[in-house]
Amino acid sequence: MTTAGRDVTDLEKAEAPGAMITTTAAKALAVLRVATGFIFLWAFLDKTFGFGYATPSAKAWINGGSPTKGFLSSVEAGPLKGFFHDIAGTGWANWLFMLGLLGIGVALILGIGLRAGAVAATVMMAFMWLAEWPLAKGSSNPIVDYHVIYALSAITLALTFAGHTWGLGRRWAALPIVRKYPWLI
């Protein structure tokens, strides 16, 4: 199977305009991948079990708390304020948010499904950026905040096949279903 004229199993050797990625750069991307994945996975775990960092035990999802209610009901500005207030604490929003955190975290840590993970991370971060609406006065940076950086990191990790180094990306890319549907890489 080829992707843009390249064999899927040789993606880590694909030449880009300019120099190929160095071994050190591949390792740095692997560290960024795992660290970024841990941010998403930790958010899932803390909201689920209430470890007392961002989520107190009494508000943990397993104790009946809502992972979306506090954040979305406190939206104070922006064109989607009413929408976010309407969905705050709904079952479908809680499940979608939590499955997104878990899926993105696992994909990044394991180095598999990075393209789908990057899309999911970008969509989630875009909605969270809109919910925080940094364009309002008082923001430290009205355009580029941590939501944008997390989305760009996920996209970069997917585009550079960062799951091939210290991850399961190479094995994942060799699976027949992934060879048939390269968007699963």
C-alpha positions in Angstrom: 0.0 0.0 0.0 1.3 3.4 -0.8 0.5 6.8 0.6 1.5 9.7 -1.6 3.8 7.3 -3.5 5.5 5.9 -0.4 5.1 2.5 1.2 3.3 2.7 4.5 5.9 0.6 6.3 8.6 3.1 5.2 6.9 6.2 6.3 9.6 7.0 8.9 12.0 7.3 5.9 9.9 9.7 3.9 11.8 12.6 2.7 10.4 16.1 3.3 11.5 19.3 1.7 15.0 19.9 3.2 16.7 17.5 5.5 15.1 14.3 6.9 14.2 14.1 10.5 17.2 13.3 12.7 17.2 10.5 15.3 17.4 13.2 18.1 14.4 15.1 16.7 12.4 11.8 16.5 13.2 11.1 20.1 12.2 14.7 21.1 8.9 14.3 19.2 8.4 11.0 21.0 8.9 12.7 24.4 6.4 15.5 23.3 3.9 12.8 22.2 4.0 11.0 25.5 3.9 14.2 27.5 1.0 15.6 25.5 -0.8 12.3 25.8 -0.3 12.3 29.5 -2.0 15.7 29.8 -5.1 14.3 28.2 -5.0 11.0 30.0 -4.4 12.7 33.4 -7.4 15.0 32.8 -9.5 11.9 32.1 -8.2 10.1 35.2 -8.5 13.1 37.5 -12.1 13.9 36.4 -13.1 10.2 36.6 -11.6 9.5 40.1 -11.2 12.9 41.7 -7.5 12.7 42.8 -7.9 16.2 44.3 -5.8 18.1 41.7 -8.3 19.8 39.3 -11.2 17.6 40.6 -11.9 17.0 44.2 -13.0 13.5 45.1 -16.6 14.6 45.9 -16.9 15.9 42.3 -15.4 12.9 40.6 -17.4 11.3 37.7 -17.6 8.0 39.5 -19.1 9.8 42.5 -21.8 11.4 40.4 -20.0 14.6 39.4 -20.1 16.1 35.9 -16.9 16.5 34.0 -18.4 19.3 31.9 -20.8 21.2 34.2 -18.4 23.4 36.1 -16.3 24.4 33.1 -19.2 25.0 30.6 -21.6 26.6 33.0 -18.9 29.1 33.9 -18.5 30.4 30.3 -18.8 34.1 30.6 -18.3 35.5 27.1 -18.3 34.6 23.5 -20.8 33.9 20.7 -21.4 30.3 21.9 -22.0 31.2 25.6 -25.7 30.1 25.5 -24.8 26.8 23.7 -22.2 25.9 26.2 -24.5 26.7 29.1 -27.2 24.5 27.5 -25.0 21.4 27.2 -23.2 21.8 30.5 -23.6 18.6 32.5 -25.6 16.7 29.9 -24.9 13.0 29.8 -23.9 13.0 26.1 -21.5 16.0 26.6 -19.9 14.3 29.6 -19.5 11.0 27.8 -18.2 12.6 24.6 -15.7 14.8 26.5 -14.4 11.9 28.6 -14.1 9.5 25.7 -12.3 12.2 23.8 -9.8 12.8 26.7 -9.3 9.0 27.1 -9.0 8.3 23.3 -6.6 11.2 22.6 -4.5 10.4 25.7 -4.2 6.7 24.8 -3.5 7.3 21.1 -0.7 9.8 21.9 0.9 7.7 24.6 0.9 4.5 22.6 1.7 6.3 19.3 -1.2 4.7 17.4 -4.1 6.4 15.6 -2.3 9.7 15.7 -4.2 11.1 12.7 -7.6 10.5 14.3 -6.2 11.6 17.7 -5.0 14.9 16.1 -8.4 15.6 14.6 -10.1 14.8 17.9 -7.6 16.9 19.9 -8.0 19.8 17.5 -11.8 19.7 17.6 -11.8 19.4 21.4 -9.3 22.2 21.8 -11.2 24.5 19.4 -14.4 24.1 21.4 -12.5 24.7 24.7 -10.8 27.8 23.1 -14.3 29.0 22.1 -15.6 28.3 25.6 -12.8 30.3 27.3 -13.1 33.0 24.6 -9.7 34.5 25.0 -10.7 37.4 22.7 -12.4 39.0 25.7 -10.5 41.6 27.6 -8.3 40.3 30.4 -6.8 37.4 28.4 -3.0 37.1 28.4 -3.0 36.3 24.7 -6.2 36.7 22.7 -5.2 34.4 19.9 -2.7 31.7 20.8 -3.2 30.0 24.1 -2.5 26.5 25.4 -5.5 25.1 23.5 -4.0 26.2 20.2 -0.6 24.8 21.3 -2.0 21.4 22.2 -3.9 21.2 18.9 -0.8 22.1 16.9 1.3 19.6 18.9 -1.1 16.8 18.1 -1.2 17.7 14.4 2.6 17.9 14.3 3.0 14.5 16.0 0.6 12.9 13.5 2.3 14.5 10.5 5.8 13.4 11.7 4.9 9.8 12.5 6.0 10.4 16.1 4.4 7.1 17.1 7.2 5.2 15.3 9.8 6.2 17.9 9.2 4.7 21.4 5.7 3.8 20.5 3.6 1.2 18.7 3.2 3.3 15.5 5.4 1.2 13.3 3.5 -2.0 14.3 0.2 -0.2 14.0 1.0 1.0 10.5 1.7 -2.6 9.4 -1.7 -3.9 10.4 -3.9 -4.8 7.4 -6.7 -2.5 8.3 -4.4 0.5 8.7 -2.7 -0.4 5.4 -6.1 -0.4 3.8 -7.2 2.8 5.5 -4.1 5.0 6.0 -6.2 7.7 7.8 -6.0 5.3 10.8 -2.2 5.9 11.1 
